[in-house]
Amino acid sequence: MTTGPNVTELSRFPGPARFVLDVVADIEMGKSVVVVFPDALVDVGVADAVLAEIALESSRSEYCESSGDPFPSRVLSTFGAEPGAFRIFGEWETVVGWEAWHQSWLIVTGWGHPDLCEILDRWPSQMMACGLSEHDRPKLVIGLRLADVSRATLLHLDQLTIAVHWWWGVLDRLDTETRLASVAPRGGLGFVDAAVITEIAGWDLRCIDFLVENWDRTTTGIGSAVARYQQEVGDGPERDNGAINRAVRQSRHSIGPPVDLEQHWRHARVERWGYSIRHSPMTMEGSEIKRRVWLAHNRTLMPHVDDERGRYEAIIRGKVRPEVIEDVVRDDDIIEIGALKKLVNTRVVDIGKTERLRLQFFGHLRNKLAHREPIDDATLRQTVQYLGF
């Protein structure tokens, strides 16, 4: 069974590590923080692992005791208060004044504390009235799901005392490529194969492991490999491609998933990856697979096509007078590869049979990429042979 990185490994990947630092920065500025996780990450333990990484950033962090007692009593119990303290500080209005937990970080989770809405409602006013410096005041680190607190509640929190961080766009291309490098076979992957796996998997690191182990490295075989992944790892809500299989773009600095994709985000079916919203491989069908394979081919091969174009342009410019080619030179002083092919095919310039065939090949490759078509396996093999990779 494909598992991907374990929860501890995942919490230390570049994106999650950066996310933790962002959360800690707000705490060090004197704010409490709310971290909003997808339900799916809570279910598999990732949320708890991330909160544990945050807690490690302070020597005075504790996990709030879970019991049926009111929140102030749980605070006192968590930090080992003497019995007399419960009489003096056991109420909302007084617990913030209890010096024993000043400067501390208290970890509270929505899946362990059903009174989270009350805590969020009352905590900001306690902070505003406590008179403590930003350094001395206790900070809450609250992990929750939208099943615990509504989005409307989060939007109306006092931003001066509580910062909200969404697990949205945390994993990026660097995380994907980091995982791929760690599980790639000895000797690595071909550069095109690595790009295909990266584009197909996106933020789904478990899919990377599966494709490395099960994909036959062909364009014709990637669709069946994805289908096998969906069968093997298919868990959670049933796929609903009609509702989410559409292009959506969002600013990198947007807070949280769009409302209309909220449910799919909660179940790990959609995430922001880089500057665009990506759907999970679990929801992927033929046209989307084809599009992502083309993205991989275009990203990796088009620079080489342009290198070849530049090389042939230099060769041809060195063989003819400027006036012979002035009609095909663009305003930016570039000659397109199609125009170079025409100069050679019409015998305006002779570069020899070997070079002519190579130029024609890369012209054909460029045309396929320009038409958003994945490159077939025979053409890929010839490309790699020409480039010497």
N, C-alpha and C positions, 0 to 999 in steps of 0.2 A: 504494500500500500504506500503510495507517495504521500509523504508528510510535509516536506519543505523544512525550513529552519524551525528549530524549537522556539518556544516563546522567549526564552532568555536571549538566544542568539538574535532574534528579530528585534528585540527592544534595544539592541546595541548596534544595529545597522546605522549607516550615516544619517538617513532621514529621521528615524526615531530618536537617535542621539541628539540631533539638532533640535527636534521637537522638545525633548526634555530640557535642554538648555534654555529654550524660549520660555518654557513654563517657569523654570527656576529664576530667570531674570525678573519676571513679574513678582515672584514671591520676595526676592531680595529688595524690590522697590517698595515693599510694605503691603502688597496686596495679597489677599487670598485668591485662590484660583479654582476654576471649574474646568475639568477636562471631559469633553463629551465624546464618548466612544460609540462605534457601531455595536449593536447587540452581538453580532457574530464574534467580535474580538473579545467581548466579555465572556462569552460562552467557552472559548478555547483558552482563556487565561492570559491573552496578550495584554489586556487592560491592566490586570493585576501586576504583570511584569513591568509595565511602563511606570505604574505608580510606585513600584518598588525602586526603580531607577531614580525617580524623583526624590523619594524618601532618603536615598543614600547620599543626596547632596547636602544633608544637614545631620549633624550629630545629635540634634534635639528633635527628631521626628518620631512620632508614635502612631500606631493604627488605633483608631477609636474603638473602644470596646463595644461589642454588639450585644445589646440586651433590651429589655422592655422598659428600662428606666428612662426618664426624660434626658434630653441631650446634656444639660449641665451636670447631671449626676454621672453620666457616662464619661464626661471629660475628667471629672475628679477621680473616678475609678481608674481610668486609663493611666493617669499620671501618679497613681498611688497615694491619694490624699488620706490624711488621718481622719478618723470618724468625726472629729469636731469641725472639719472644713465643710462637711456636707450641710451642717446647720447654717454656716455663715455664707458659703458660696454656691449653694445648691440650687440657685435660681438663675434665670436668664439675665436678670438685671445685675447680678453680682459676680457671676462666674468669670467674666473677663477681668475682674480685679484680682483674681487669685494669682499671686506672683509665681507660684511653682510652675505654671505652664507658659509664662511670658517668654518670648523669643522662640517658642516651639512651633513645629509644624505638625498638625493633626490630620492624618489621612482618613477620609470618610468616603465610603462608597454607597452609591444608590442601591446596589444589589445586597448591601448588608445593613442598611439603615432606612427603614420605610418612612421616617419622618423628615426626609430630605427637603421637602417643600417648605416645611416650617423653618428649618435651619437656614435655608436661602432667604426666606422672608425676613427673619429676625437678625441675622448676623450683620448686615450692613449698618443698621442703626446702632448696634452695640459698638461697632468699630468707630462710628462717628462720635459717639458719646463717651468713649472710654478715656479719652485724654492721654492715651499712651503714644509714644513716638512710633514711627514706622518700624524702627528697629526692634522695639520691645513688644509690640503687640503680637499675640499669637496669630498664626495663619492657618487657615483651613485649606487643605488640598482635597478637592471633592471630585471623585470620579463618578460619572453617571451615564445613563443611556436616556434616549428620548422616551423610553418606557417608564422612566422614573420621574422625569420632570418635562413639562411641555416646552416646546420651542419658544412660545410666547413668554413664559416665565424667564427664560434665559435672556431674551431680548430686552427685558425690562429690569435686569439687575443693575445695581449701582456700579458704574464702571470705575468710580474712584476707589472703591474698596475691593471689588471682585473682577478679575480678568477671566474671560472665557476663551478656552482653547479647544477647537474642534479637531478631532482626528480626521482630517480632510486634506488630501494632497501631501501627506507625510512621506509616503514612499515615492521615490522619484527614479528616473532612469539610472542614476548612480547606484541605488539600492539593487535594482534589477540586475545590472551588470556585475555588481559585487557578488551577488548570489550565483550568477552564471559562472563567473570565474572560479568560484569555490567548488562547484560541482562538475565542471567540464572535465572530460576525459584527459588522461595524460597526453600531453602534446597539444592540448587545446582544441578549439573548434575552428572550422573555416570561418573567415570573416563574414561571409554571407549567411552561413548557418547561424552564427551567433546573433546577427542582426534580426533574422527571422524569429528566433526564439524570444528575443527581447521584445519585439513588437507584438507578437502573439500573446505573450504572458503579461506584459505591462507590469502592474503592481502585484499580480498574483504570483508570489514567489514559489508557491507549491507547484504551479504549472511549469515553472522552469525545470524543476527536478524531473517532472514527468516527461517533458519533451526531450531532455538530454538523454534519458534512458530509453524512450520508446519511439521517437520520431526517426524515420529512415533517411533523413537529410535530403529529401526530394520535394520539389514543389508539388508534385502529384500526390505525395503521401501526407502532407501536412493536415489536410482536412480530416482524414481518417484518424490521425493521431489526436487531434482536438476532440473528435467525437468519442474516442476511447477515454480521454481524460474526463469528459463530461459524465460518462457512464461510471467510471471508477470513483470519482470524487463527488459525484452528484449528491449533495446534501442540502438541507434547508428548503426554502420555498421553491415551488415549481417555477421553471423558467417562464418568463412573460416577455418575449422579445417584442411583441407588438407595442408594449407600453414604453420600452426604454431603448430600443435599438434605433436611435436617431442621433444626429450630430448635435452636440451641445458644447458651447465654449464658455469659459468663465475666466475672469481675471485671477491671476495667481494669488492676489491679496483678498479675494472674497472670503467671507467667513461662513464656513459650513456648506453643506450640499444644497443645491436648489431645492425648494420646497417640493416640487413635483417629482424629484428623484429621492426624496428622503427615505421612503420605505425600502427602496432598492439599496441605498447606502447602508441602512441598518442591517441588511442581510448580506452584506459584502458582495453585492452584484454590480456596484458602480463606485468609482472613486475618481478623484482628480489625479492625473499623472502628468507631471510637467505643466504645460499651459492649456491642456484640454481635458475634458472629462472622458474617461475610458470605462467601458463596460467589461465585466469579468469574462474571461474565456468560457466560463460556464454558461453564458448567454449567447455565445457566438455561433452564427450560422454561416453558410457558404459565402455570401457576398461580403461579409465583414472579414472573414478569413482571407479572402482574396485581396481585399483592400489593404489589410495589414501586411501581407506578404509583399505586395507592391511597395508599400512604404519602406519596408526593409531593403528591398532591392534598389529602390530609388536612392535611399540614403547612402548605401554602400557603393553602388556602381556608378551613379551619375558623376561623382568627382573624377573617377577614372576615365569616363567617357570624355570629360572636358580636358583632362590631361592629354588624352590621345588627340583630341581636336587641336589643342595648342601645339602639339608636336608636329602634326601634319601641316598646320598653317605655317609654321616656321620653315618646314621643308619646301613647301610650295612657293612661299614668298622668296625663298632663296633661288628658285629656278626660273622665275618669270619676271618680266618688267612690271612695275607698279600699275601702269595703264591697262595691262591685260586683265587685272583682277579688280579694277576700281569699281566695277558695277556690282560686285558681290561683297564688298567691304561695308559693314554696317557703320552707322554714325559713330559708334564707340570704338571703331577700328578693329572690330572682330569679324572673322569669317566663320559662318556657321558650318557645322560638319556636313550638312546636306549640300551646301555650295562647294565645299572642298571635294566631295564625292563627284559632283557634276563636272568640275574642272578636270578631274582625273578620267572619268568615264568618257568624256567627249574629246579626250586626247589633247586638251589644251596644255597639259603638263604630264610628263611621264615619270612615275615614281617606282616603276618596276612592279612585277606581278605580285610578289609577296606583300609588299606594302599596300598595293591597291586592294588586295583581298582583305587585309587587316583593316584598312580604312572603311571598306564597305561593311565589314562585320560590326564595327563600332557605330557606324551610322545607323545600321539596322537596330542595334541594341538601344541606341538613343531614342529611336522612333517608338519602340515598344514601351520604354519607360515613360515617354511623353504622353502616350495613350493610356497611362495608368493600368498597364497590364503586367502581372507578375511574369517573370522570365522563366521560360520552360527549361527543363533539366538539361537538354542537349546544349542549349545556348549558354547556360550557366557553366557547364563543363568547358566549353570552348573559351568562355571569358576568363575563367581561372587559368586555363592553359596559356592564353595570350599574355596575361598579366604576370604569370610565373609564381602564383601563390599556391 
